[in-house]
């Protein structure tokens, strides 16, 4: 179990599985480039422990660590596509399909 600010956190199983797969992909990409964990940590400015945790798919690892690793691997350009509208099958709900500038909270 990971913790966020000292509070136990358990990710939903599908999220956890996706993070674990993502971490494994990062590890494989690092190894294909013959980079050690120490080299990756130095390139990104993180500790070896943080790199190892990210490669395990830890839900408590900061998103910045994952983004930095993608950048160090030369894969940062793929990040911008993750939630791009043209790849999202969902249409804008309500308001006749108009985009909202920000969510409305009741």
N, C-alpha and C positions, 0 to 999 in steps of 0.2 A: 504494500500500500504506500502510495506517495503522500506527501503532505504539502499543503499550501499554507504558508505562514503559520505553521504549527497545528493547523487543523487537518485531521485526516481527510483525504480525498480519494474517492474510488471512481475512476472514469467508467462510463458505460462500456460494456464489453465490446461493442462494435467500434467505439472510439479507441479503446485500448488496443484492439487488434490492428486498427489502421495506423496508430502511432508506432506500434512495434514493427510493422512492415516498413513504414517510412524510415524508422531508425536503421533497420537492416539494409535498406537501399542506400542510405547515407554511408553506412559502414562499407558496403560493397564498392561504392563509388570511390571512397577514400582508398581502399585497398587496390583498386584498379589503377590508381594514380601513384601507387607505391608510397603513400603517405603514412607516417606513423601517427598515433593518437597525439603524441607530443608535438609533432609538426603541425597538425590540424589545430591544436589548442593555441599554439603560438601564432598561427596565421589569423585566427579569429579573435584572439585576445581573451580566451577563456581557460579554465583549468582542464586538466586531463580528465578529472572526475566528471565535469559537466559534459565533455565530449562523449565519454563512456555512457553516461546516463541518457544522452540524446540518442545514441546508437542503440540503446535498449528500448527506446520509445517511451521514456518516462513522461507522464502527463504533467509533472511538476516542473519540467525543464522549460525555461523561458522561451517563447517563440523566437526571440532575437537570437538565441543560440542556434536554432534550426536554420534561420535565415542566414546567419553568418556562415554556417557550414555549407549551405548551398552556394553562397558567393565564393567561398574558398575553393570549392570544387568546380567553379566555372558554370554552375547550373542556376545562378540567380535569376536569369532571364525567364525561367519557367515559373517563378513565383507569381509574377504579375497575371498569369493566366488562370490561377486557381479559382477565382470567383468571378471571372469576367462574364459580363452579361450575355455575350454571344455563345458562351458555353453552358449557360444556365437554362434549363428547360422551363423554369417557372416564369409565368407572366406576372406583370404588376397587378396586384389585387386591389379591388375597390377604386374609387375615384375615376372610373372610366379608363383605367389603364395609365393614368398620369403618374409620373414619378413623384415621390414625396422627397422633399429636401432632407427631412429627418423624421424618425419615427415619432408618432404622437403617443404620449403616455397619459393614461387616465388617472 
